[in-house]
Amino acid sequence: MPDELNEAVETVETYLAAMEARDLDGARACVSEGDLDLTFPGGRHFTRIDEIVANSSGRYAAIGKTIERRSAWSENAGTHVLFAGTLFGRWPDGTPFDGIRFIDLFELKDGLIVRQEVWNDAGERLLAGQKQETPR
């Protein structure tokens, strides 16, 4: 993989590790805050790191990622990085979860993240749990 692509993957890894550790200054160092577009499941849009944390606090007590695949490529004057794997953590009530699939797509310009799109099956897991608990 060319150096530019390796550096983009490293930037994304650093960003995700900082977000998981709630090292917001470390995460901010990886993004272009004035030009940031973050899209999460349900069409939730954010432009600042703090907004992600504030929004996630009611969704998860803790969350982490097991990264199983990484891919990077250059396209349209930007560098793109795709990470795929599974989520683990605890729901707000403390119940643990593991094995929830996710895909994160990043766009970087000038070495900084300008866009992140997140897809995961957390909603499906919650719906499946509700169906199992519903009396028949």
N, CA, C and O atoms as CSV, one atom per row, in Angstrom:
chain,resi,resn,atom,element,x,y,z
A,1,MET,N,N,0.859,-1.172,0.000
A,1,MET,CA,C,0.000,0.000,0.000
A,1,MET,C,C,0.911,1.243,0.000
A,1,MET,O,O,1.859,1.307,0.782
A,2,PRO,N,N,0.634,2.220,-0.862
A,2,PRO,CA,C,1.447,3.445,-0.888
A,2,PRO,C,C,1.419,4.179,0.455
A,2,PRO,O,O,0.477,4.041,1.236
A,3,ASP,N,N,2.476,4.962,0.706
A,3,ASP,CA,C,2.605,5.678,1.981
A,3,ASP,C,C,1.387,6.528,2.311
A,3,ASP,O,O,0.931,6.535,3.454
A,4,GLU,N,N,0.847,7.251,1.318
A,4,GLU,CA,C,-0.316,8.116,1.557
A,4,GLU,C,C,-1.497,7.310,2.093
A,4,GLU,O,O,-2.211,7.762,2.988
A,5,LEU,N,N,-1.696,6.119,1.543
A,5,LEU,CA,C,-2.810,5.278,1.995
A,5,LEU,C,C,-2.528,4.707,3.379
A,5,LEU,O,O,-3.423,4.652,4.222
A,6,ASN,N,N,-1.285,4.281,3.617
A,6,ASN,CA,C,-0.920,3.788,4.953
A,6,ASN,C,C,-1.109,4.867,6.012
A,6,ASN,O,O,-1.601,4.592,7.107
A,7,GLU,N,N,-0.718,6.097,5.683
A,7,GLU,CA,C,-0.883,7.203,6.627
A,7,GLU,C,C,-2.359,7.476,6.903
A,7,GLU,O,O,-2.731,7.785,8.035
A,8,ALA,N,N,-3.195,7.363,5.884
A,8,ALA,CA,C,-4.637,7.568,6.075
A,8,ALA,C,C,-5.209,6.502,7.006
A,8,ALA,O,O,-6.003,6.813,7.894
A,9,VAL,N,N,-4.809,5.249,6.804
A,9,VAL,CA,C,-5.270,4.163,7.678
A,9,VAL,C,C,-4.807,4.418,9.111
A,9,VAL,O,O,-5.576,4.231,10.054
A,10,GLU,N,N,-3.561,4.841,9.280
A,10,GLU,CA,C,-3.043,5.132,10.622
A,10,GLU,C,C,-3.810,6.282,11.281
A,10,GLU,O,O,-4.083,6.239,12.481
A,11,THR,N,N,-4.157,7.306,10.502
A,11,THR,CA,C,-4.934,8.427,11.046
A,11,THR,C,C,-6.292,7.948,11.540
A,11,THR,O,O,-6.738,8.338,12.618
A,12,VAL,N,N,-6.949,7.100,10.749
A,12,VAL,CA,C,-8.259,6.578,11.142
A,12,VAL,C,C,-8.131,5.694,12.383
A,12,VAL,O,O,-8.960,5.780,13.289
A,13,GLU,N,N,-7.106,4.848,12.434
A,13,GLU,CA,C,-6.897,4.006,13.617
A,13,GLU,C,C,-6.677,4.863,14.870
A,13,GLU,O,O,-7.217,4.565,15.935
A,14,THR,N,N,-5.891,5.916,14.734
A,14,THR,CA,C,-5.628,6.821,15.857
A,14,THR,C,C,-6.915,7.502,16.309
A,14,THR,O,O,-7.189,7.604,17.504
A,15,TYR,N,N,-7.695,7.965,15.345
A,15,TYR,CA,C,-8.978,8.625,15.632
A,15,TYR,C,C,-9.927,7.677,16.375
A,15,TYR,O,O,-10.501,8.046,17.400
A,16,LEU,N,N,-10.088,6.457,15.855
A,16,LEU,CA,C,-11.012,5.508,16.485
A,16,LEU,C,C,-10.550,5.129,17.893
A,16,LEU,O,O,-11.371,5.015,18.804
A,17,ALA,N,N,-9.249,4.934,18.075
A,17,ALA,CA,C,-8.729,4.610,19.409
A,17,ALA,C,C,-8.969,5.771,20.372
A,17,ALA,O,O,-9.329,5.556,21.529
A,18,ALA,N,N,-8.772,6.993,19.898
A,18,ALA,CA,C,-9.013,8.164,20.745
A,18,ALA,C,C,-10.489,8.287,21.102
A,18,ALA,O,O,-10.827,8.586,22.247
A,19,MET,N,N,-11.364,8.059,20.139
A,19,MET,CA,C,-12.801,8.135,20.419
A,19,MET,C,C,-13.213,7.070,21.429
A,19,MET,O,O,-13.996,7.346,22.338
A,20,GLU,N,N,-12.692,5.855,21.276
A,20,GLU,CA,C,-13.031,4.779,22.209
A,20,GLU,C,C,-12.564,5.119,23.626
A,20,GLU,O,O,-13.249,4.807,24.599
A,21,ALA,N,N,-11.398,5.757,23.739
A,21,ALA,CA,C,-10.848,6.137,25.044
A,21,ALA,C,C,-11.432,7.456,25.551
A,21,ALA,O,O,-11.108,7.900,26.653
A,22,ARG,N,N,-12.290,8.077,24.748
A,22,ARG,CA,C,-12.869,9.394,25.037
A,22,ARG,C,C,-11.781,10.452,25.213
A,22,ARG,O,O,-11.912,11.379,26.013
A,23,ASP,N,N,-10.700,10.286,24.439
A,23,ASP,CA,C,-9.634,11.282,24.346
A,23,ASP,C,C,-10.028,12.241,23.226
A,23,ASP,O,O,-9.560,12.114,22.094
A,24,LEU,N,N,-10.886,13.193,23.549
A,24,LEU,CA,C,-11.454,14.068,22.526
A,24,LEU,C,C,-10.405,14.963,21.879
A,24,LEU,O,O,-10.515,15.271,20.692
A,25,ASP,N,N,-9.397,15.386,22.626
A,25,ASP,CA,C,-8.331,16.185,22.018
A,25,ASP,C,C,-7.546,15.345,21.012
A,25,ASP,O,O,-7.185,15.831,19.940
A,26,GLY,N,N,-7.285,14.098,21.355
A,26,GLY,CA,C,-6.605,13.197,20.421
A,26,GLY,C,C,-7.422,12.967,19.162
A,26,GLY,O,O,-6.869,12.924,18.063
A,27,ALA,N,N,-8.730,12.817,19.312
A,27,ALA,CA,C,-9.614,12.633,18.153
A,27,ALA,C,C,-9.653,13.896,17.303
A,27,ALA,O,O,-9.619,13.821,16.075
A,28,ARG,N,N,-9.724,15.055,17.953
A,28,ARG,CA,C,-9.768,16.331,17.213
A,28,ARG,C,C,-8.515,16.537,16.371
A,28,ARG,O,O,-8.572,17.164,15.313
A,29,ALA,N,N,-7.387,16.014,16.834
A,29,ALA,CA,C,-6.137,16.162,16.088
A,29,ALA,C,C,-6.170,15.410,14.757
A,29,ALA,O,O,-5.337,15.658,13.885
A,30,CYS,N,N,-7.118,14.499,14.598
A,30,CYS,CA,C,-7.221,13.679,13.386
A,30,CYS,C,C,-8.245,14.204,12.390
A,30,CYS,O,O,-8.341,13.687,11.277
A,31,VAL,N,N,-9.007,15.217,12.769
A,31,VAL,CA,C,-10.108,15.681,11.911
A,31,VAL,C,C,-9.929,17.142,11.518
A,31,VAL,O,O,-9.221,17.903,12.179
A,32,SER,N,N,-10.583,17.509,10.434
A,32,SER,CA,C,-10.641,18.895,9.980
A,32,SER,C,C,-11.935,19.481,10.526
A,32,SER,O,O,-12.964,19.463,9.850
A,33,GLU,N,N,-11.884,20.005,11.755
A,33,GLU,CA,C,-13.111,20.387,12.462
A,33,GLU,C,C,-13.947,21.431,11.743
A,33,GLU,O,O,-15.170,21.424,11.883
A,34,GLY,N,N,-13.343,22.323,10.983
A,34,GLY,CA,C,-14.130,23.326,10.286
A,34,GLY,C,C,-14.841,22.787,9.058
A,34,GLY,O,O,-15.702,23.454,8.485
A,35,ASP,N,N,-14.477,21.576,8.655
A,35,ASP,CA,C,-14.989,21.003,7.410
A,35,ASP,C,C,-15.472,19.571,7.641
A,35,ASP,O,O,-15.377,18.739,6.738
A,36,LEU,N,N,-15.986,19.274,8.826
A,36,LEU,CA,C,-16.279,17.904,9.228
A,36,LEU,C,C,-17.743,17.552,9.007
A,36,LEU,O,O,-18.640,18.302,9.392
A,37,ASP,N,N,-17.974,16.400,8.382
A,37,ASP,CA,C,-19.330,15.889,8.140
A,37,ASP,C,C,-19.381,14.451,8.645
A,37,ASP,O,O,-18.748,13.566,8.067
A,38,LEU,N,N,-20.126,14.217,9.713
A,38,LEU,CA,C,-20.222,12.903,10.349
A,38,LEU,C,C,-21.661,12.421,10.253
A,38,LEU,O,O,-22.578,13.111,10.700
A,39,THR,N,N,-21.865,11.236,9.671
A,39,THR,CA,C,-23.207,10.679,9.514
A,39,THR,C,C,-23.264,9.327,10.205
A,39,THR,O,O,-22.445,8.446,9.943
A,40,PHE,N,N,-24.246,9.172,11.095
A,40,PHE,CA,C,-24.392,7.954,11.885
A,40,PHE,C,C,-25.732,7.294,11.587
A,40,PHE,O,O,-26.599,7.915,10.971
A,41,PRO,N,N,-25.921,6.032,12.016
A,41,PRO,CA,C,-27.190,5.343,11.752
A,41,PRO,C,C,-28.395,6.194,12.145
A,41,PRO,O,O,-28.373,6.938,13.126
A,42,GLY,N,N,-29.429,6.055,11.352
A,42,GLY,CA,C,-30.634,6.842,11.572
A,42,GLY,C,C,-30.549,8.211,10.917
A,42,GLY,O,O,-31.432,9.048,11.109
A,43,GLY,N,N,-29.489,8.447,10.143
A,43,GLY,CA,C,-29.331,9.721,9.462
A,43,GLY,C,C,-28.921,10.860,10.377
A,43,GLY,O,O,-29.099,12.028,10.030
A,44,ARG,N,N,-28.373,10.535,11.542
A,44,ARG,CA,C,-27.930,11.575,12.476
A,44,ARG,C,C,-26.648,12.217,11.945
A,44,ARG,O,O,-25.666,11.525,11.678
A,45,HIS,N,N,-26.662,13.539,11.794
A,45,HIS,CA,C,-25.516,14.286,11.264
A,45,HIS,C,C,-24.887,15.147,12.352
A,45,HIS,O,O,-25.577,15.771,13.158
A,46,PHE,N,N,-23.558,15.162,12.350
A,46,PHE,CA,C,-22.804,15.975,13.291
A,46,PHE,C,C,-21.677,16.681,12.552
A,46,PHE,O,O,-21.261,16.251,11.476
A,47,THR,N,N,-21.191,17.760,13.137
A,47,THR,CA,C,-20.053,18.483,12.568
A,47,THR,C,C,-18.923,18.663,13.579
A,47,THR,O,O,-17.888,19.248,13.261
A,48,ARG,N,N,-19.123,18.154,14.807
A,48,ARG,CA,C,-18.110,18.271,15.853
A,48,ARG,C,C,-18.017,16.971,16.647
A,48,ARG,O,O,-19.010,16.266,16.828
A,49,ILE,N,N,-16.827,16.671,17.111
A,49,ILE,CA,C,-16.566,15.476,17.916
A,49,ILE,C,C,-17.443,15.465,19.169
A,49,ILE,O,O,-17.997,14.425,19.527
A,50,ASP,N,N,-17.572,16.603,19.830
A,50,ASP,CA,C,-18.357,16.680,21.069
A,50,ASP,C,C,-19.804,16.236,20.848
A,50,ASP,O,O,-20.419,15.652,21.741
A,51,GLU,N,N,-20.343,16.510,19.667
A,51,GLU,CA,C,-21.730,16.140,19.367
A,51,GLU,C,C,-21.892,14.622,19.326
A,51,GLU,O,O,-22.919,14.094,19.754
A,52,ILE,N,N,-20.887,13.926,18.817
A,52,ILE,CA,C,-20.949,12.455,18.768
A,52,ILE,C,C,-21.034,11.901,20.187
A,52,ILE,O,O,-21.886,11.065,20.488
A,53,VAL,N,N,-20.150,12.370,21.043
A,53,VAL,CA,C,-20.093,11.870,22.422
A,53,VAL,C,C,-21.396,12.167,23.152
A,53,VAL,O,O,-21.936,11.299,23.837
A,54,ALA,N,N,-21.899,13.379,23.009
A,54,ALA,CA,C,-23.153,13.750,23.679
A,54,ALA,C,C,-24.303,12.878,23.201
A,54,ALA,O,O,-25.149,12.478,24.001
A,55,ASN,N,N,-24.346,12.580,21.913
A,55,ASN,CA,C,-25.432,11.784,21.366
A,55,ASN,C,C,-25.306,10.309,21.737
A,55,ASN,O,O,-26.315,9.633,21.933
A,56,SER,N,N,-24.083,9.809,21.834
A,56,SER,CA,C,-23.871,8.388,22.125
A,56,SER,C,C,-24.088,8.042,23.586
A,56,SER,O,O,-24.339,6.881,23.913
A,57,SER,N,N,-23.997,9.024,24.472
A,57,SER,CA,C,-24.058,8.721,25.905
A,57,SER,C,C,-25.372,8.059,26.299
A,57,SER,O,O,-25.383,7.260,27.236
A,58,GLY,N,N,-26.463,8.354,25.633
A,58,GLY,CA,C,-27.732,7.708,25.944
A,58,GLY,C,C,-27.937,6.394,25.214
A,58,GLY,O,O,-28.876,5.655,25.512
A,59,ARG,N,N,-27.061,6.095,24.255
A,59,ARG,CA,C,-27.200,4.882,23.448
A,59,ARG,C,C,-26.352,3.731,23.976
A,59,ARG,O,O,-26.749,2.569,23.891
A,60,TYR,N,N,-25.172,4.064,24.526
A,60,TYR,CA,C,-24.231,3.055,25.007
A,60,TYR,C,C,-23.622,3.526,26.317
A,60,TYR,O,O,-23.375,4.717,26.503
A,61,ALA,N,N,-23.379,2.583,27.230
A,61,ALA,CA,C,-22.588,2.896,28.420
A,61,ALA,C,C,-21.107,2.833,28.067
A,61,ALA,O,O,-20.296,3.580,28.614
A,62,ALA,N,N,-20.766,1.939,27.151
A,62,ALA,CA,C,-19.392,1.792,26.654
A,62,ALA,C,C,-19.477,1.116,25.296
A,62,ALA,O,O,-20.370,0.307,25.047
A,63,ILE,N,N,-18.528,1.459,24.412
A,63,ILE,CA,C,-18.517,0.838,23.088
A,63,ILE,C,C,-17.092,0.769,22.568
A,63,ILE,O,O,-16.288,1.674,22.793
A,64,GLY,N,N,-16.792,-0.315,21.873
A,64,GLY,CA,C,-15.489,-0.500,21.242
A,64,GLY,C,C,-15.657,-1.248,19.938
A,64,GLY,O,O,-16.730,-1.772,19.638
A,65,LYS,N,N,-14.579,-1.292,19.162
A,65,LYS,CA,C,-14.632,-1.926,17.845
A,65,LYS,C,C,-13.535,-2.964,17.719
A,65,LYS,O,O,-12.396,-2.735,18.126
A,66,THR,N,N,-13.886,-4.101,17.156
A,66,THR,CA,C,-12.911,-5.082,16.712
A,66,THR,C,C,-12.834,-4.925,15.202
A,66,THR,O,O,-13.795,-5.227,14.494
A,67,ILE,N,N,-11.708,-4.461,14.713
A,67,ILE,CA,C,-11.560,-4.197,13.283
A,67,ILE,C,C,-11.060,-5.463,12.604
A,67,ILE,O,O,-10.008,-6.000,12.949
A,68,GLU,N,N,-11.833,-5.926,11.634
A,68,GLU,CA,C,-11.508,-7.160,10.925
A,68,GLU,C,C,-10.967,-6.908,9.524
A,68,GLU,O,O,-10.205,-7.719,8.998
A,69,ARG,N,N,-11.358,-5.780,8.910
A,69,ARG,CA,C,-10.893,-5.460,7.555
A,69,ARG,C,C,-10.609,-3.969,7.446
A,69,ARG,O,O,-11.292,-3.135,8.041
A,70,ARG,N,N,-9.573,-3.662,6.664
A,70,ARG,CA,C,-9.206,-2.281,6.360
A,70,ARG,C,C,-8.967,-2.189,4.864
A,70,ARG,O,O,-8.397,-3.093,4.253
A,71,SER,N,N,-9.409,-1.092,4.291
A,71,SER,CA,C,-9.166,-0.858,2.871
A,71,SER,C,C,-8.976,0.638,2.680
A,71,SER,O,O,-9.627,1.437,3.353
A,72,ALA,N,N,-8.093,1.024,1.771
A,72,ALA,CA,C,-7.865,2.445,1.506
A,72,ALA,C,C,-7.612,2.648,0.022
A,72,ALA,O,O,-7.007,1.802,-0.638
A,73,TRP,N,N,-8.081,3.782,-0.498
A,73,TRP,CA,C,-7.887,4.110,-1.910
A,73,TRP,C,C,-7.980,5.616,-2.092
A,73,TRP,O,O,-8.530,6.328,-1.251
A,74,SER,N,N,-7.433,6.088,-3.206
A,74,SER,CA,C,-7.525,7.505,-3.570
A,74,SER,C,C,-8.599,7.670,-4.623
A,74,SER,O,O,-8.727,6.854,-5.535
A,75,GLU,N,N,-9.372,8.740,-4.484
A,75,GLU,CA,C,-10.468,9.003,-5.419
A,75,GLU,C,C,-10.892,10.462,-5.278
A,75,GLU,O,O,-11.020,10.971,-4.164
A,76,ASN,N,N,-11.110,11.134,-6.410
A,76,ASN,CA,C,-11.630,12.512,-6.423
A,76,ASN,C,C,-10.869,13.453,-5.486
A,76,ASN,O,O,-11.483,14.151,-4.679
A,77,ALA,N,N,-9.560,13.474,-5.588
A,77,ALA,CA,C,-8.701,14.374,-4.806
A,77,ALA,C,C,-8.777,14.128,-3.302
A,77,ALA,O,O,-8.388,14.991,-2.515
A,78,GLY,N,N,-9.269,12.974,-2.902
A,78,GLY,CA,C,-9.309,12.619,-1.487
A,78,GLY,C,C,-8.829,11.193,-1.294
A,78,GLY,O,O,-8.675,10.437,-2.254
A,79,THR,N,N,-8.599,10.844,-0.066
A,79,THR,CA,C,-8.238,9.477,0.290
A,79,THR,C,C,-9.393,8.899,1.087
A,79,THR,O,O,-9.944,9.561,1.967
A,80,HIS,N,N,-9.754,7.673,0.782
A,80,HIS,CA,C,-10.883,7.022,1.435
A,80,HIS,C,C,-10.388,5.788,2.184
A,80,HIS,O,O,-9.534,5.045,1.702
A,81,VAL,N,N,-10.944,5.593,3.368
A,81,VAL,CA,C,-10.594,4.442,4.202
A,81,VAL,C,C,-11.884,3.785,4.651
A,81,VAL,O,O,-12.810,4.458,5.104
A,82,LEU,N,N,-11.941,2.469,4.524
A,82,LEU,CA,C,-13.101,1.701,4.975
A,82,LEU,C,C,-12.632,0.701,6.020
A,82,LEU,O,O,-11.701,-0.069,5.781
A,83,PHE,N,N,-13.275,0.717,7.169
A,83,PHE,CA,C,-13.026,-0.255,8.225
A,83,PHE,C,C,-14.310,-1.050,8.424
A,83,PHE,O,O,-15.405,-0.489,8.403
A,84,ALA,N,N,-14.170,-2.347,8.615
A,84,ALA,CA,C,-15.321,-3.204,8.893
A,84,ALA,C,C,-14.954,-4.147,10.027
A,84,ALA,O,O,-13.796,-4.532,10.187
A,85,GLY,N,N,-15.960,-4.510,10.808
A,85,GLY,CA,C,-15.723,-5.420,11.916
A,85,GLY,C,C,-16.949,-5.547,12.785
A,85,GLY,O,O,-18.080,-5.532,12.298
A,86,THR,N,N,-16.714,-5.673,14.087
A,86,THR,CA,C,-17.827,-5.832,15.021
A,86,THR,C,C,-17.668,-4.882,16.208
A,86,THR,O,O,-16.562,-4.497,16.587
A,87,LEU,N,N,-18.808,-4.525,16.772
A,87,LEU,CA,C,-18.864,-3.675,17.961
A,87,LEU,C,C,-19.034,-4.539,19.204
A,87,LEU,O,O,-19.644,-5.606,19.149
A,88,PHE,N,N,-18.494,-4.074,20.317
A,88,PHE,CA,C,-18.725,-4.702,21.620
A,88,PHE,C,C,-18.892,-3.588,22.642
A,88,PHE,O,O,-18.455,-2.459,22.416
A,89,GLY,N,N,-19.511,-3.901,23.745
A,89,GLY,CA,C,-19.677,-2.893,24.790
A,89,GLY,C,C,-20.805,-3.220,25.731
A,89,GLY,O,O,-21.126,-4.386,25.960
A,90,ARG,N,N,-21.421,-2.154,26.287
A,90,ARG,CA,C,-22.540,-2.308,27.215
A,90,ARG,C,C,-23.626,-1.315,26.834
A,90,ARG,O,O,-23.352,-0.154,26.531
A,91,TRP,N,N,-24.864,-1.798,26.855
A,91,TRP,CA,C,-26.014,-0.921,26.652
A,91,TRP,C,C,-26.145,-0.017,27.874
A,91,TRP,O,O,-25.478,-0.263,28.879
A,92,PRO,N,N,-26.977,1.017,27.823
A,92,PRO,CA,C,-27.121,1.931,28.969
A,92,PRO,C,C,-27.503,1.233,30.280
A,92,PRO,O,O,-27.153,1.713,31.359
A,93,ASP,N,N,-28.217,0.105,30.195
A,93,ASP,CA,C,-28.607,-0.605,31.423
A,93,ASP,C,C,-27.506,-1.525,31.953
A,93,ASP,O,O,-27.706,-2.226,32.945
A,94,GLY,N,N,-26.341,-1.523,31.290
A,94,GLY,CA,C,-25.216,-2.341,31.729
A,94,GLY,C,C,-25.125,-3.700,31.066
A,94,GLY,O,O,-24.123,-4.394,31.237
A,95,THR,N,N,-26.141,-4.104,30.310
A,95,THR,CA,C,-26.125,-5.388,29.617
A,95,THR,C,C,-25.032,-5.382,28.546
A,95,THR,O,O,-24.969,-4.462,27.731
A,96,PRO,N,N,-24.165,-6.412,28.544
A,96,PRO,CA,C,-23.102,-6.439,27.537
A,96,PRO,C,C,-23.629,-6.839,26.156
A,96,PRO,O,O,-24.637,-7.535,26.036
A,97,PHE,N,N,-22.932,-6.387,25.132
A,97,PHE,CA,C,-23.207,-6.839,23.767
A,97,PHE,C,C,-21.875,-7.066,23.068
A,97,PHE,O,O,-20.838,-6.542,23.475
A,98,ASP,N,N,-21.933,-7.861,22.006
A,98,ASP,CA,C,-20.734,-8.190,21.237
A,98,ASP,C,C,-21.187,-8.690,19.872
A,98,ASP,O,O,-22.308,-9.176,19.726
A,99,GLY,N,N,-20.329,-8.574,18.887
A,99,GLY,CA,C,-20.607,-9.161,17.582
A,99,GLY,C,C,-21.560,-8.374,16.698
A,99,GLY,O,O,-22.103,-8.934,15.746
A,100,ILE,N,N,-21.783,-7.093,16.979
A,100,ILE,CA,C,-22.653,-6.273,16.130
A,100,ILE,C,C,-21.810,-5.749,14.965
A,100,ILE,O,O,-20.810,-5.061,15.170
A,101,ARG,N,N,-22.223,-6.079,13.752
A,101,ARG,CA,C,-21.449,-5.684,12.573
A,101,ARG,C,C,-21.446,-4.167,12.385
A,101,ARG,O,O,-22.426,-3.487,12.689
A,102,PHE,N,N,-20.323,-3.651,11.879
A,102,PHE,CA,C,-20.248,-2.224,11.538
A,102,PHE,C,C,-19.380,-2.034,10.300
A,102,PHE,O,O,-18.526,-2.861,9.977
A,103,ILE,N,N,-19.622,-0.932,9.626
A,103,ILE,CA,C,-18.754,-0.427,8.561
A,103,ILE,C,C,-18.617,1.071,8.784
A,103,ILE,O,O,-19.611,1.771,8.973
A,104,ASP,N,N,-17.387,1.559,8.760
A,104,ASP,CA,C,-17.099,2.992,8.820
A,104,ASP,C,C,-16.372,3.373,7.537
A,104,ASP,O,O,-15.374,2.751,7.173
A,105,LEU,N,N,-16.871,4.388,6.862
A,105,LEU,CA,C,-16.241,4.911,5.652
A,105,LEU,C,C,-15.755,6.324,5.954
A,105,LEU,O,O,-16.525,7.170,6.409
A,106,PHE,N,N,-14.484,6.570,5.701
A,106,PHE,CA,C,-13.866,7.868,5.968
A,106,PHE,C,C,-13.355,8.489,4.680
A,106,PHE,O,O,-12.932,7.790,3.759
A,107,GLU,N,N,-13.402,9.804,4.631
A,107,GLU,CA,C,-12.734,10.557,3.576
A,107,GLU,C,C,-11.749,11.497,4.256
A,107,GLU,O,O,-12.095,12.181,5.219
A,108,LEU,N,N,-10.529,11.528,3.754
A,108,LEU,CA,C,-9.493,12.398,4.296
A,108,LEU,C,C,-8.999,13.336,3.207
A,108,LEU,O,O,-8.880,12.953,2.043
A,109,LYS,N,N,-8.715,14.565,3.601
A,109,LYS,CA,C,-8.085,15.550,2.718
A,109,LYS,C,C,-6.957,16.195,3.497
A,109,LYS,O,O,-7.115,16.560,4.662
A,110,ASP,N,N,-5.827,16.330,2.845
A,110,ASP,CA,C,-4.639,16.904,3.494
A,110,ASP,C,C,-4.315,16.179,4.798
A,110,ASP,O,O,-3.870,16.799,5.764
A,111,GLY,N,N,-4.540,14.868,4.821
A,111,GLY,CA,C,-4.180,14.045,5.965
A,111,GLY,C,C,-5.148,14.055,7.128
A,111,GLY,O,O,-4.898,13.407,8.144
A,112,LEU,N,N,-6.265,14.788,6.998
A,112,LEU,CA,C,-7.242,14.864,8.090
A,112,LEU,C,C,-8.599,14.334,7.646
A,112,LEU,O,O,-8.959,14.429,6.473
A,113,ILE,N,N,-9.341,13.780,8.582
A,113,ILE,CA,C,-10.676,13.254,8.302
A,113,ILE,C,C,-11.631,14.421,8.081
A,113,ILE,O,O,-11.733,15.321,8.915
A,114,VAL,N,N,-12.335,14.395,6.938
A,114,VAL,CA,C,-13.350,15.417,6.660
A,114,VAL,C,C,-14.752,14.815,6.640
A,114,VAL,O,O,-15.749,15.529,6.752
A,115,ARG,N,N,-14.813,13.479,6.494
A,115,ARG,CA,C,-16.133,12.836,6.449
A,115,ARG,C,C,-16.026,11.438,7.048
A,115,ARG,O,O,-15.051,10.720,6.828
A,116,GLN,N,N,-17.055,11.071,7.812
A,116,GLN,CA,C,-17.199,9.716,8.336
A,116,GLN,C,C,-18.653,9.320,8.167
A,116,GLN,O,O,-19.560,10.055,8.556
A,117,GLU,N,N,-18.865,8.152,7.585
A,117,GLU,CA,C,-20.203,7.572,7.490
A,117,GLU,C,C,-20.171,6.244,8.227
A,117,GLU,O,O,-19.282,5.422,8.006
A,118,VAL,N,N,-21.145,6.038,9.104
A,118,VAL,CA,C,-21.175,4.867,9.977
A,118,VAL,C,C,-22.437,4.057,9.711
A,118,VAL,O,O,-23.540,4.601,9.669
A,119,TRP,N,N,-22.263,2.757,9.534
A,119,TRP,CA,C,-23.392,1.829,9.441
A,119,TRP,C,C,-23.146,0.719,10.453
A,119,TRP,O,O,-22.020,0.242,10.595
A,120,ASN,N,N,-24.208,0.303,11.163
A,120,ASN,CA,C,-24.081,-0.856,12.043
A,120,ASN,C,C,-25.449,-1.490,12.273
A,120,ASN,O,O,-26.491,-0.913,11.961
A,121,ASP,N,N,-25.405,-2.691,12.828
A,121,ASP,CA,C,-26.616,-3.472,13.077
A,121,ASP,C,C,-27.129,-3.345,14.510
A,121,ASP,O,O,-27.885,-4.204,14.962
A,122,ALA,N,N,-26.738,-2.299,15.235
A,122,ALA,CA,C,-27.182,-2.159,16.629
A,122,ALA,C,C,-28.699,-2.105,16.720
A,122,ALA,O,O,-29.287,-2.728,17.604
A,123,GLY,N,N,-29.335,-1.374,15.827
A,123,GLY,CA,C,-30.799,-1.291,15.829
A,123,GLY,C,C,-31.437,-2.643,15.593
A,123,GLY,O,O,-32.439,-2.977,16.226
A,124,GLU,N,N,-30.868,-3.423,14.692
A,124,GLU,CA,C,-31.389,-4.768,14.429
A,124,GLU,C,C,-31.270,-5.645,15.669
A,124,GLU,O,O,-32.176,-6.419,15.977
A,125,ARG,N,N,-30.155,-5.523,16.376
A,125,ARG,CA,C,-29.949,-6.318,17.591
A,125,ARG,C,C,-31.006,-5.962,18.628
A,125,ARG,O,O,-31.564,-6.845,19.279
A,126,LEU,N,N,-31.283,-4.661,18.783
A,126,LEU,CA,C,-32.296,-4.232,19.750
A,126,LEU,C,C,-33.682,-4.713,19.342
A,126,LEU,O,O,-34.455,-5.170,20.183
A,127,LEU,N,N,-33.999,-4.610,18.053
A,127,LEU,CA,C,-35.306,-5.083,17.578
A,127,LEU,C,C,-35.452,-6.584,17.779
A,127,LEU,O,O,-36.513,-7.056,18.188
A,128,ALA,N,N,-34.398,-7.333,17.496
A,128,ALA,CA,C,-34.451,-8.783,17.678
A,128,ALA,C,C,-34.672,-9.126,19.147
A,128,ALA,O,O,-35.423,-10.050,19.461
A,129,GLY,N,N,-34.027,-8.390,20.049
A,129,GLY,CA,C,-34.212,-8.614,21.482
A,129,GLY,C,C,-35.620,-8.309,21.927
A,129,GLY,O,O,-36.168,-9.018,22.771
A,130,GLN,N,N,-36.221,-7.264,21.374
A,130,GLN,CA,C,-37.595,-6.911,21.718
A,130,GLN,C,C,-38.552,-7.981,21.225
A,130,GLN,O,O,-39.514,-8.318,21.916
A,131,LYS,N,N,-38.303,-8.515,20.050
A,131,LYS,CA,C,-39.181,-9.559,19.509
A,131,LYS,C,C,-39.136,-10.802,20.391
A,131,LYS,O,O,-40.159,-11.446,20.620
A,132,GLN,N,N,-37.938,-11.138,20.887
A,132,GLN,CA,C,-37.809,-12.326,21.724
A,132,GLN,C,C,-38.506,-12.155,23.062
A,132,GLN,O,O,-38.971,-13.132,23.648
A,133,GLU,N,N,-38.585,-10.914,23.557
A,133,GLU,CA,C,-39.184,-10.671,24.867
A,133,GLU,C,C,-40.689,-10.457,24.797
A,133,GLU,O,O,-41.356,-10.436,25.832
A,134,THR,N,N,-41.233,-10.298,23.599
A,134,THR,CA,C,-42.657,-10.026,23.451
A,134,THR,C,C,-43.457,-11.296,23.720
A,134,THR,O,O,-43.215,-12.313,23.070
A,135,PRO,N,N,-44.414,-11.267,24.669
A,135,PRO,CA,C,-45.236,-12.454,24.925
A,135,PRO,C,C,-46.101,-12.766,23.707
A,135,PRO,O,O,-46.510,-11.868,22.972
A,136,ARG,N,N,-46.365,-14.029,23.513
A,136,ARG,CA,C,-47.178,-14.449,22.362
A,136,ARG,C,C,-48.545,-14.858,22.808
A,136,ARG,O,O,-49.374,-15.243,21.983
